[in-house]
């Protein structure tokens, strides 16, 4: 039950993010669309990943469940790490794993900083 709700929530956010992005591209001039062609391709690939891939691990849905703009979040991760690709579903899985790893590292740093603050406060 929770799994299907999580899946529906993320898929809805993905559709909304893709629709808003597509609408924003329609409002741009031809040179601006040409400049954004890589980003358009990325958004399309990730949208198809969520639309047609029925083997997405639940940890990815859990990761993106709090994101209002999940495709944009993946886009930012893709841009941050130059060795990533997005042309296959396995490549998108790699982006998810990097995002998952960076979120874990970030939360571990937050916990360590909080523990250090508590030690100082005591």
Order of alpha helices (4+ residues) and beta strands (2+ residues): alpha-alpha-alpha-alpha-alpha-alpha
